[in-house]
Amino acid sequence: MSVSRVLDVVADAAPEIRAGLPERRTKAETENESGEAQLEADLWADDLLYDRLADVDGVNWYGSEERADPLTVGDAEDGVAVAVDPLDGSSNVKSNNPCGTVVGVYDEPLPAPGSSLVAAAFVLYGPITTMTVARDGDVTEYLLEGGERTDLGGVELPENPVVYGFGGRVPDWTEAFEAYVRDVEQELKLRYGGAMIADVNQVLEYGGVFGYPGLQSQAEGKLRACFESMPIAYIVETAGGASSDGTRSLLDLDPDGLHERTPTFVGNESVIEDLEAALSD
Ligand code: AFP
């Protein structure tokens, strides 16, 4: 089945991507569609994933942070679309901090609505390499080591929120969002590392909230719906948490473009409810 094959390909590619990072920490001369400087590692990871995923029977479309437009790569009946952020948090590579790979599998062509996600996964290149997969109503974490994939068990968001991390410069936050954060910080502990995958994984491990808000200078925030926000929302919601763009679940979004941005929040339901209430005031 193509969804299983897509996840196998990503799991097999991850150790190679990790092993290729040390020699690709320099900036390429190019920018991606969102105007961000690309690293050699971004382009290389994208090429590697494209070569392998486009080859999978049943993958009809490939979209990536590093490519302007989705590509048609197959014509299978009931084929899926794969949207990837090949190296999420790649600016962490230079400073030797964690980064990741994000994958969303949709049963519609890109840009696809969140409701058409059939699976999502992320790889975290931290002290160890793990892959977290949401599929068929369950989230499972795997250790990727020595060519082996070891099942580390099911993932469920802990009941009590503990950590929080929000992106964007504080003076650029809106007044309503800043007031919400002042409440959050009374109870929770700040943990922000600048790579969504690593920050979201802390939320999955300890409970809490991660977000990148709409800013005064950029109301839609920074993160891109198709290959960042919606796949992560699918994973966190499947693990028992909630997601929001400030007013509704990220899985209710229907982006017009592959690189469309959205304010992004994921975490414990109570903290997301408080956020929506604070932003609606
Ligand atoms: P890079 O891939 O350019 O490092 O961006 C990472 C990211 O898209 C996401 O992983 C982080 O949550 C967010 O940007 C961090 O952005 P700030 O640098 O503005 O905190």
py3Dmol code that shows the C-alpha trace and the ligand (Angstrom):
import py3Dmol

protein = """\
ATOM      1  CA  MET A   1       0.000   0.000   0.000  1.00  0.00           C
ATOM      2  CA  SER A   2       1.411   3.389  -0.978  1.00  0.00           C
ATOM      3  CA  VAL A   3       1.034   5.053   2.450  1.00  0.00           C
ATOM      4  CA  SER A   4       3.117   2.317   4.121  1.00  0.00           C
ATOM      5  CA  ARG A   5       5.677   2.546   1.331  1.00  0.00           C
ATOM      6  CA  VAL A   6       5.933   6.339   1.729  1.00  0.00           C
ATOM      7  CA  LEU A   7       6.595   5.932   5.456  1.00  0.00           C
ATOM      8  CA  ASP A   8       9.162   3.176   4.780  1.00  0.00           C
ATOM      9  CA  VAL A   9      10.971   5.401   2.288  1.00  0.00           C
ATOM     10  CA  VAL A  10      11.150   8.271   4.783  1.00  0.00           C
ATOM     11  CA  ALA A  11      12.356   5.942   7.562  1.00  0.00           C
ATOM     12  CA  ASP A  12      15.057   4.540   5.268  1.00  0.00           C
ATOM     13  CA  ALA A  13      16.136   7.989   4.042  1.00  0.00           C
ATOM     14  CA  ALA A  14      16.357   9.558   7.510  1.00  0.00           C
ATOM     15  CA  PRO A  15      19.699   8.030   8.605  1.00  0.00           C
ATOM     16  CA  GLU A  16      21.181   9.049   5.242  1.00  0.00           C
ATOM     17  CA  ILE A  17      19.894  12.593   5.637  1.00  0.00           C
ATOM     18  CA  ARG A  18      21.363  12.734   9.111  1.00  0.00           C
ATOM     19  CA  ALA A  19      24.718  11.345   7.952  1.00  0.00           C
ATOM     20  CA  GLY A  20      24.850  13.915   5.144  1.00  0.00           C
ATOM     21  CA  LEU A  21      24.394  16.972   7.388  1.00  0.00           C
ATOM     22  CA  PRO A  22      27.984  17.556   8.609  1.00  0.00           C
ATOM     23  CA  GLU A  23      29.274  18.312   5.114  1.00  0.00           C
ATOM     24  CA  ARG A  24      26.261  20.441   4.053  1.00  0.00           C
ATOM     25  CA  ARG A  25      26.039  23.128   6.728  1.00  0.00           C
ATOM     26  CA  THR A  26      26.825  26.032   4.411  1.00  0.00           C
ATOM     27  CA  LYS A  27      24.290  28.263   2.699  1.00  0.00           C
ATOM     28  CA  ALA A  28      23.404  27.616  -0.919  1.00  0.00           C
ATOM     29  CA  GLU A  29      23.180  30.723  -3.124  1.00  0.00           C
ATOM     30  CA  THR A  30      19.413  30.300  -3.427  1.00  0.00           C
ATOM     31  CA  GLU A  31      16.166  31.164  -1.626  1.00  0.00           C
ATOM     32  CA  ASN A  32      13.036  29.036  -1.344  1.00  0.00           C
ATOM     33  CA  GLU A  33       9.530  30.143  -2.416  1.00  0.00           C
ATOM     34  CA  SER A  34       9.003  31.783   1.002  1.00  0.00           C
ATOM     35  CA  GLY A  35      12.124  33.927   0.572  1.00  0.00           C
ATOM     36  CA  GLU A  36      14.241  31.983   3.077  1.00  0.00           C
ATOM     37  CA  ALA A  37      17.919  31.289   2.402  1.00  0.00           C
ATOM     38  CA  GLN A  38      18.433  27.631   1.557  1.00  0.00           C
ATOM     39  CA  LEU A  39      21.180  25.500   3.015  1.00  0.00           C
ATOM     40  CA  GLU A  40      23.059  22.931   0.930  1.00  0.00           C
ATOM     41  CA  ALA A  41      21.424  20.391   3.272  1.00  0.00           C
ATOM     42  CA  ASP A  42      17.878  21.640   2.454  1.00  0.00           C
ATOM     43  CA  LEU A  43      18.384  21.126  -1.282  1.00  0.00           C
ATOM     44  CA  TRP A  44      20.134  17.820  -0.885  1.00  0.00           C
ATOM     45  CA  ALA A  45      17.502  16.355   1.472  1.00  0.00           C
ATOM     46  CA  ASP A  46      14.764  17.536  -0.897  1.00  0.00           C
ATOM     47  CA  ASP A  47      16.443  15.891  -3.916  1.00  0.00           C
ATOM     48  CA  LEU A  48      16.933  12.658  -2.006  1.00  0.00           C
ATOM     49  CA  LEU A  49      13.293  12.504  -0.865  1.00  0.00           C
ATOM     50  CA  TYR A  50      11.998  13.524  -4.281  1.00  0.00           C
ATOM     51  CA  ASP A  51      14.008  10.802  -6.059  1.00  0.00           C
ATOM     52  CA  ARG A  52      12.730   8.103  -3.713  1.00  0.00           C
ATOM     53  CA  LEU A  53       9.131   9.227  -3.146  1.00  0.00           C
ATOM     54  CA  ALA A  54       8.378  10.017  -6.786  1.00  0.00           C
ATOM     55  CA  ASP A  55       9.343   6.419  -7.494  1.00  0.00           C
ATOM     56  CA  VAL A  56       6.734   4.930  -5.166  1.00  0.00           C
ATOM     57  CA  ASP A  57       3.748   3.388  -6.980  1.00  0.00           C
ATOM     58  CA  GLY A  58       0.661   5.257  -5.851  1.00  0.00           C
ATOM     59  CA  VAL A  59       2.396   8.590  -5.187  1.00  0.00           C
ATOM     60  CA  ASN A  60       0.867  10.970  -7.734  1.00  0.00           C
ATOM     61  CA  TRP A  61       2.052  14.353  -6.450  1.00  0.00           C
ATOM     62  CA  TYR A  62       5.141  15.642  -4.623  1.00  0.00           C
ATOM     63  CA  GLY A  63       5.289  19.058  -2.969  1.00  0.00           C
ATOM     64  CA  SER A  64       8.134  20.471  -0.912  1.00  0.00           C
ATOM     65  CA  GLU A  65       9.182  23.598   0.966  1.00  0.00           C
ATOM     66  CA  GLU A  66      12.129  23.744  -1.394  1.00  0.00           C
ATOM     67  CA  ARG A  67      10.141  23.677  -4.668  1.00  0.00           C
ATOM     68  CA  ALA A  68       7.872  26.404  -6.011  1.00  0.00           C
ATOM     69  CA  ASP A  69       5.091  24.137  -7.285  1.00  0.00           C
ATOM     70  CA  PRO A  70       3.761  20.644  -6.600  1.00  0.00           C
ATOM     71  CA  LEU A  71       4.958  18.127  -9.180  1.00  0.00           C
ATOM     72  CA  THR A  72       2.850  15.400 -10.773  1.00  0.00           C
ATOM     73  CA  VAL A  73       4.886  12.208 -10.502  1.00  0.00           C
ATOM     74  CA  GLY A  74       2.312   9.443 -11.094  1.00  0.00           C
ATOM     75  CA  ASP A  75      -1.183   8.726 -12.318  1.00  0.00           C
ATOM     76  CA  ALA A  76      -2.370   5.889 -10.104  1.00  0.00           C
ATOM     77  CA  GLU A  77      -6.062   5.569  -9.450  1.00  0.00           C
ATOM     78  CA  ASP A  78      -6.553   6.565  -5.775  1.00  0.00           C
ATOM     79  CA  GLY A  79      -2.982   7.908  -5.734  1.00  0.00           C
ATOM     80  CA  VAL A  80      -1.767  10.078  -2.840  1.00  0.00           C
ATOM     81  CA  ALA A  81       0.041  13.400  -2.567  1.00  0.00           C
ATOM     82  CA  VAL A  82       3.109  13.774  -0.366  1.00  0.00           C
ATOM     83  CA  ALA A  83       4.059  17.181   1.050  1.00  0.00           C
ATOM     84  CA  VAL A  84       7.431  17.438   2.787  1.00  0.00           C
ATOM     85  CA  ASP A  85       9.580  19.854   4.681  1.00  0.00           C
ATOM     86  CA  PRO A  86      12.821  17.992   3.970  1.00  0.00           C
ATOM     87  CA  LEU A  87      14.786  19.739   6.742  1.00  0.00           C
ATOM     88  CA  ASP A  88      12.623  21.633   9.203  1.00  0.00           C
ATOM     89  CA  GLY A  89      14.675  23.997  11.362  1.00  0.00           C
ATOM     90  CA  SER A  90      17.655  23.833   9.053  1.00  0.00           C
ATOM     91  CA  SER A  91      19.076  27.062  10.508  1.00  0.00           C
ATOM     92  CA  ASN A  92      19.771  24.893  13.569  1.00  0.00           C
ATOM     93  CA  VAL A  93      22.253  22.793  11.577  1.00  0.00           C
ATOM     94  CA  LYS A  94      24.996  25.448  11.758  1.00  0.00           C
ATOM     95  CA  SER A  95      24.672  25.762  15.558  1.00  0.00           C
ATOM     96  CA  ASN A  96      24.352  21.969  15.987  1.00  0.00           C
ATOM     97  CA  ASN A  97      20.848  22.007  17.432  1.00  0.00           C
ATOM     98  CA  PRO A  98      18.038  19.599  16.547  1.00  0.00           C
ATOM     99  CA  CYS A  99      16.120  19.673  13.284  1.00  0.00           C
ATOM    100  CA  GLY A 100      13.663  17.363  11.540  1.00  0.00           C
ATOM    101  CA  THR A 101      11.811  16.153   8.468  1.00  0.00           C
ATOM    102  CA  VAL A 102       8.021  16.560   8.147  1.00  0.00           C
ATOM    103  CA  VAL A 103       5.756  14.526   5.876  1.00  0.00           C
ATOM    104  CA  GLY A 104       2.044  14.830   5.191  1.00  0.00           C
ATOM    105  CA  VAL A 105       0.231  12.236   3.050  1.00  0.00           C
ATOM    106  CA  TYR A 106      -2.987  13.534   1.450  1.00  0.00           C
ATOM    107  CA  ASP A 107      -5.543  11.730  -0.705  1.00  0.00           C
ATOM    108  CA  GLU A 108      -6.055  14.843  -2.870  1.00  0.00           C
ATOM    109  CA  PRO A 109      -3.724  16.821  -5.117  1.00  0.00           C
ATOM    110  CA  LEU A 110      -1.704  19.650  -3.530  1.00  0.00           C
ATOM    111  CA  PRO A 111      -2.518  22.127  -2.166  1.00  0.00           C
ATOM    112  CA  ALA A 112      -4.908  19.859  -0.275  1.00  0.00           C
ATOM    113  CA  PRO A 113      -7.262  20.506   2.655  1.00  0.00           C
ATOM    114  CA  GLY A 114      -6.329  19.266   6.121  1.00  0.00           C
ATOM    115  CA  SER A 115      -9.349  16.970   6.035  1.00  0.00           C
ATOM    116  CA  SER A 116      -7.683  14.948   3.244  1.00  0.00           C
ATOM    117  CA  LEU A 117      -4.664  13.914   5.357  1.00  0.00           C
ATOM    118  CA  VAL A 118      -4.463  10.119   5.635  1.00  0.00           C
ATOM    119  CA  ALA A 119      -1.151   9.963   7.506  1.00  0.00           C
ATOM    120  CA  ALA A 120       1.588  12.258   8.778  1.00  0.00           C
ATOM    121  CA  ALA A 121       5.020  11.730  10.254  1.00  0.00           C
ATOM    122  CA  PHE A 122       8.103  13.544  11.410  1.00  0.00           C
ATOM    123  CA  VAL A 123      11.702  12.527  11.903  1.00  0.00           C
ATOM    124  CA  LEU A 124      13.617  14.206  14.715  1.00  0.00           C
ATOM    125  CA  TYR A 125      17.406  14.418  14.355  1.00  0.00           C
ATOM    126  CA  GLY A 126      18.241  14.904  18.047  1.00  0.00           C
ATOM    127  CA  PRO A 127      20.656  13.040  20.320  1.00  0.00           C
ATOM    128  CA  ILE A 128      18.960  10.018  18.756  1.00  0.00           C
ATOM    129  CA  THR A 129      16.961   9.783  15.521  1.00  0.00           C
ATOM    130  CA  THR A 130      13.282   9.049  16.025  1.00  0.00           C
ATOM    131  CA  MET A 131      10.297   8.928  13.710  1.00  0.00           C
ATOM    132  CA  THR A 132       6.781   9.663  14.941  1.00  0.00           C
ATOM    133  CA  VAL A 133       3.944   8.403  12.756  1.00  0.00           C
ATOM    134  CA  ALA A 134       0.214   9.182  12.929  1.00  0.00           C
ATOM    135  CA  ARG A 135      -1.959   6.779  11.013  1.00  0.00           C
ATOM    136  CA  ASP A 136      -5.280   4.973  11.437  1.00  0.00           C
ATOM    137  CA  GLY A 137      -6.056   6.803  14.665  1.00  0.00           C
ATOM    138  CA  ASP A 138      -2.778   6.028  16.476  1.00  0.00           C
ATOM    139  CA  VAL A 139       0.561   7.747  16.938  1.00  0.00           C
ATOM    140  CA  THR A 140       3.663   5.574  17.258  1.00  0.00           C
ATOM    141  CA  GLU A 141       7.271   6.562  17.904  1.00  0.00           C
ATOM    142  CA  TYR A 142      10.147   4.584  16.375  1.00  0.00           C
ATOM    143  CA  LEU A 143      13.879   4.637  17.017  1.00  0.00           C
ATOM    144  CA  LEU A 144      15.850   4.697  13.756  1.00  0.00           C
ATOM    145  CA  GLU A 145      19.278   3.246  14.400  1.00  0.00           C
ATOM    146  CA  GLY A 146      21.741   1.006  12.536  1.00  0.00           C
ATOM    147  CA  GLY A 147      19.295   0.438   9.678  1.00  0.00           C
ATOM    148  CA  GLU A 148      16.701  -0.849  12.141  1.00  0.00           C
ATOM    149  CA  ARG A 149      13.329   0.621  13.093  1.00  0.00           C
ATOM    150  CA  THR A 150      12.424  -0.143  16.712  1.00  0.00           C
ATOM    151  CA  ASP A 151       8.884   0.468  17.964  1.00  0.00           C
ATOM    152  CA  LEU A 152       9.114   2.665  21.072  1.00  0.00           C
ATOM    153  CA  GLY A 153       5.371   2.512  21.675  1.00  0.00           C
ATOM    154  CA  GLY A 154       2.266   4.620  21.331  1.00  0.00           C
ATOM    155  CA  VAL A 155       2.323   8.378  21.865  1.00  0.00           C
ATOM    156  CA  GLU A 156      -0.388  10.162  23.834  1.00  0.00           C
ATOM    157  CA  LEU A 157      -0.253  13.750  24.951  1.00  0.00           C
ATOM    158  CA  PRO A 158       0.164  13.850  28.753  1.00  0.00           C
ATOM    159  CA  GLU A 159      -2.915  15.185  30.539  1.00  0.00           C
ATOM    160  CA  ASN A 160      -1.180  18.099  32.245  1.00  0.00           C
ATOM    161  CA  PRO A 161       0.572  20.806  30.213  1.00  0.00           C
ATOM    162  CA  VAL A 162       4.160  21.520  31.318  1.00  0.00           C
ATOM    163  CA  VAL A 163       6.154  23.304  28.576  1.00  0.00           C
ATOM    164  CA  TYR A 164       5.481  26.136  26.130  1.00  0.00           C
ATOM    165  CA  GLY A 165       7.333  27.642  23.180  1.00  0.00           C
ATOM    166  CA  PHE A 166       6.202  30.451  20.882  1.00  0.00           C
ATOM    167  CA  GLY A 167       7.990  31.836  17.828  1.00  0.00           C
ATOM    168  CA  GLY A 168       8.262  35.374  16.510  1.00  0.00           C
ATOM    169  CA  ARG A 169       9.888  38.415  18.125  1.00  0.00           C
ATOM    170  CA  VAL A 170       7.938  39.500  21.214  1.00  0.00           C
ATOM    171  CA  PRO A 171       7.582  43.178  20.085  1.00  0.00           C
ATOM    172  CA  ASP A 172       5.983  41.827  16.895  1.00  0.00           C
ATOM    173  CA  TRP A 173       3.332  39.829  18.778  1.00  0.00           C
ATOM    174  CA  THR A 174      -0.204  41.229  18.919  1.00  0.00           C
ATOM    175  CA  GLU A 175      -1.446  42.651  22.217  1.00  0.00           C
ATOM    176  CA  ALA A 176      -4.021  39.866  22.642  1.00  0.00           C
ATOM    177  CA  PHE A 177      -1.436  37.145  22.028  1.00  0.00           C
ATOM    178  CA  GLU A 178       1.080  38.712  24.391  1.00  0.00           C
ATOM    179  CA  ALA A 179      -1.562  38.891  27.142  1.00  0.00           C
ATOM    180  CA  TYR A 180      -2.299  35.176  26.607  1.00  0.00           C
ATOM    181  CA  VAL A 181       1.406  34.301  26.861  1.00  0.00           C
ATOM    182  CA  ARG A 182       1.713  36.252  30.141  1.00  0.00           C
ATOM    183  CA  ASP A 183      -0.963  33.888  31.546  1.00  0.00           C
ATOM    184  CA  VAL A 184       0.649  30.768  30.077  1.00  0.00           C
ATOM    185  CA  GLU A 185       4.027  31.601  31.592  1.00  0.00           C
ATOM    186  CA  GLN A 186       2.516  31.727  35.089  1.00  0.00           C
ATOM    187  CA  GLU A 187       1.959  27.959  34.889  1.00  0.00           C
ATOM    188  CA  LEU A 188       4.218  26.451  32.231  1.00  0.00           C
ATOM    189  CA  LYS A 189       7.969  26.334  31.598  1.00  0.00           C
ATOM    190  CA  LEU A 190       9.557  27.996  28.536  1.00  0.00           C
ATOM    191  CA  ARG A 191      11.194  25.582  26.079  1.00  0.00           C
ATOM    192  CA  TYR A 192      11.851  27.015  22.609  1.00  0.00           C
ATOM    193  CA  GLY A 193      14.561  25.750  20.278  1.00  0.00           C
ATOM    194  CA  GLY A 194      13.701  27.220  16.862  1.00  0.00           C
ATOM    195  CA  ALA A 195      12.894  23.938  15.115  1.00  0.00           C
ATOM    196  CA  MET A 196       9.184  23.145  15.077  1.00  0.00           C
ATOM    197  CA  ILE A 197       9.731  19.386  15.135  1.00  0.00           C
ATOM    198  CA  ALA A 198      11.941  19.483  18.223  1.00  0.00           C
ATOM    199  CA  ASP A 199       9.625  21.920  19.989  1.00  0.00           C
ATOM    200  CA  VAL A 200       6.512  19.909  19.139  1.00  0.00           C
ATOM    201  CA  ASN A 201       8.182  16.704  20.315  1.00  0.00           C
ATOM    202  CA  GLN A 202       8.692  18.281  23.745  1.00  0.00           C
ATOM    203  CA  VAL A 203       4.961  18.992  23.848  1.00  0.00           C
ATOM    204  CA  LEU A 204       4.204  15.365  22.930  1.00  0.00           C
ATOM    205  CA  GLU A 205       6.602  14.168  25.633  1.00  0.00           C
ATOM    206  CA  TYR A 206       5.762  16.531  28.520  1.00  0.00           C
ATOM    207  CA  GLY A 207       2.443  18.170  27.560  1.00  0.00           C
ATOM    208  CA  GLY A 208       2.056  21.875  26.852  1.00  0.00           C
ATOM    209  CA  VAL A 209       1.799  24.092  23.807  1.00  0.00           C
ATOM    210  CA  PHE A 210       3.889  25.098  20.792  1.00  0.00           C
ATOM    211  CA  GLY A 211       2.919  27.927  18.510  1.00  0.00           C
ATOM    212  CA  TYR A 212       3.998  30.387  15.878  1.00  0.00           C
ATOM    213  CA  PRO A 213       1.465  33.237  16.014  1.00  0.00           C
ATOM    214  CA  GLY A 214       0.285  35.759  13.486  1.00  0.00           C
ATOM    215  CA  LEU A 215       2.543  38.810  13.867  1.00  0.00           C
ATOM    216  CA  GLN A 216       1.891  42.533  13.574  1.00  0.00           C
ATOM    217  CA  SER A 217       4.239  42.560  10.572  1.00  0.00           C
ATOM    218  CA  GLN A 218       2.879  39.317   9.076  1.00  0.00           C
ATOM    219  CA  ALA A 219      -0.663  38.366  10.127  1.00  0.00           C
ATOM    220  CA  GLU A 220      -0.344  34.830   8.748  1.00  0.00           C
ATOM    221  CA  GLY A 221       2.800  34.082  10.787  1.00  0.00           C
ATOM    222  CA  LYS A 222       5.676  31.997   9.428  1.00  0.00           C
ATOM    223  CA  LEU A 223       4.712  28.341   9.167  1.00  0.00           C
ATOM    224  CA  ARG A 224       3.313  26.809   5.981  1.00  0.00           C
ATOM    225  CA  ALA A 225       0.035  24.865   6.177  1.00  0.00           C
ATOM    226  CA  CYS A 226       0.628  21.995   3.715  1.00  0.00           C
ATOM    227  CA  PHE A 227       4.015  20.702   4.808  1.00  0.00           C
ATOM    228  CA  GLU A 228       4.369  22.084   8.369  1.00  0.00           C
ATOM    229  CA  SER A 229       1.216  23.090  10.257  1.00  0.00           C
ATOM    230  CA  MET A 230      -1.386  20.570   9.043  1.00  0.00           C
ATOM    231  CA  PRO A 231       0.797  17.424   9.273  1.00  0.00           C
ATOM    232  CA  ILE A 232       1.867  18.438  12.791  1.00  0.00           C
ATOM    233  CA  ALA A 233      -1.756  19.163  13.726  1.00  0.00           C
ATOM    234  CA  TYR A 234      -2.743  15.714  12.442  1.00  0.00           C
ATOM    235  CA  ILE A 235      -0.103  14.098  14.670  1.00  0.00           C
ATOM    236  CA  VAL A 236      -0.936  16.131  17.794  1.00  0.00           C
ATOM    237  CA  GLU A 237      -4.704  15.730  17.379  1.00  0.00           C
ATOM    238  CA  THR A 238      -4.303  11.974  16.822  1.00  0.00           C
ATOM    239  CA  ALA A 239      -2.228  11.851  20.042  1.00  0.00           C
ATOM    240  CA  GLY A 240      -5.172  13.349  21.934  1.00  0.00           C
ATOM    241  CA  GLY A 241      -4.273  17.041  21.703  1.00  0.00           C
ATOM    242  CA  ALA A 242      -5.719  19.993  19.811  1.00  0.00           C
ATOM    243  CA  SER A 243      -4.616  22.428  17.113  1.00  0.00           C
ATOM    244  CA  SER A 244      -5.702  25.890  16.062  1.00  0.00           C
ATOM    245  CA  ASP A 245      -4.987  28.766  13.726  1.00  0.00           C
ATOM    246  CA  GLY A 246      -6.439  31.023  16.417  1.00  0.00           C
ATOM    247  CA  THR A 247     -10.069  30.280  15.643  1.00  0.00           C
ATOM    248  CA  ARG A 248     -10.412  26.702  14.366  1.00  0.00           C
ATOM    249  CA  SER A 249      -8.561  23.407  14.026  1.00  0.00           C
ATOM    250  CA  LEU A 250      -5.687  23.512  11.536  1.00  0.00           C
ATOM    251  CA  LEU A 251      -7.233  20.408   9.975  1.00  0.00           C
ATOM    252  CA  ASP A 252     -10.172  22.582   8.849  1.00  0.00           C
ATOM    253  CA  LEU A 253      -7.883  24.677   6.630  1.00  0.00           C
ATOM    254  CA  ASP A 254      -8.073  24.485   2.852  1.00  0.00           C
ATOM    255  CA  PRO A 255      -5.009  26.369   1.598  1.00  0.00           C
ATOM    256  CA  ASP A 256      -5.019  28.019  -1.846  1.00  0.00           C
ATOM    257  CA  GLY A 257      -1.304  27.542  -2.393  1.00  0.00           C
ATOM    258  CA  LEU A 258       1.423  25.031  -1.461  1.00  0.00           C
ATOM    259  CA  HIS A 259       3.351  27.703   0.470  1.00  0.00           C
ATOM    260  CA  GLU A 260       0.386  29.413   2.158  1.00  0.00           C
ATOM    261  CA  ARG A 261       1.214  30.343   5.741  1.00  0.00           C
ATOM    262  CA  THR A 262      -0.992  30.116   8.825  1.00  0.00           C
ATOM    263  CA  PRO A 263      -0.745  30.985  12.501  1.00  0.00           C
ATOM    264  CA  THR A 264      -0.081  27.619  14.128  1.00  0.00           C
ATOM    265  CA  PHE A 265      -0.780  26.302  17.630  1.00  0.00           C
ATOM    266  CA  VAL A 266      -0.730  22.701  18.876  1.00  0.00           C
ATOM    267  CA  GLY A 267      -0.942  21.249  22.363  1.00  0.00           C
ATOM    268  CA  ASN A 268      -3.235  20.283  25.202  1.00  0.00           C
ATOM    269  CA  GLU A 269      -6.891  20.986  24.541  1.00  0.00           C
ATOM    270  CA  SER A 270      -7.288  23.257  27.588  1.00  0.00           C
ATOM    271  CA  VAL A 271      -4.367  25.484  26.534  1.00  0.00           C
ATOM    272  CA  ILE A 272      -5.648  25.725  22.945  1.00  0.00           C
ATOM    273  CA  GLU A 273      -9.144  26.597  24.203  1.00  0.00           C
ATOM    274  CA  ASP A 274      -7.658  29.395  26.324  1.00  0.00           C
ATOM    275  CA  LEU A 275      -5.737  30.642  23.279  1.00  0.00           C
ATOM    276  CA  GLU A 276      -8.852  30.790  21.100  1.00  0.00           C
ATOM    277  CA  ALA A 277     -10.746  32.596  23.845  1.00  0.00           C
ATOM    278  CA  ALA A 278      -7.905  35.108  24.321  1.00  0.00           C
ATOM    279  CA  LEU A 279      -7.585  35.839  20.588  1.00  0.00           C
ATOM    280  CA  SER A 280     -11.331  36.260  20.109  1.00  0.00           C
ATOM    281  CA  ASP A 281     -11.554  39.031  22.766  1.00  0.00           C
TER     282      ASP A 281
END
"""
ligand_1 = """\
20
AFP
P 14.261 27.269 9.345
O 13.976 25.969 8.593
O 14.521 28.425 8.443
O 15.275 27.090 10.407
O 12.856 27.642 10.048
C 12.327 26.763 10.975
C 10.899 27.096 11.197
O 10.179 27.045 10.010
C 10.266 26.171 12.246
O 10.850 24.916 12.322
C 10.431 26.926 13.555
O 9.407 26.665 14.446
C 10.422 28.369 13.106
O 10.810 28.394 11.756
C 11.381 29.183 13.924
O 11.342 30.501 13.513
P 12.126 31.654 14.317
O 13.564 31.543 13.889
O 11.463 32.909 13.856
O 11.956 31.417 15.797
"""
view = py3Dmol.view(width=600, height=400)
view.addModel(protein, "pdb")
view.setStyle({"model": 0}, {"cartoon": {"style": "trace"}})
view.addModel(ligand_1, "xyz")
view.setStyle({"model": 1}, {"stick": {}})
view.zoomTo()
view.show()
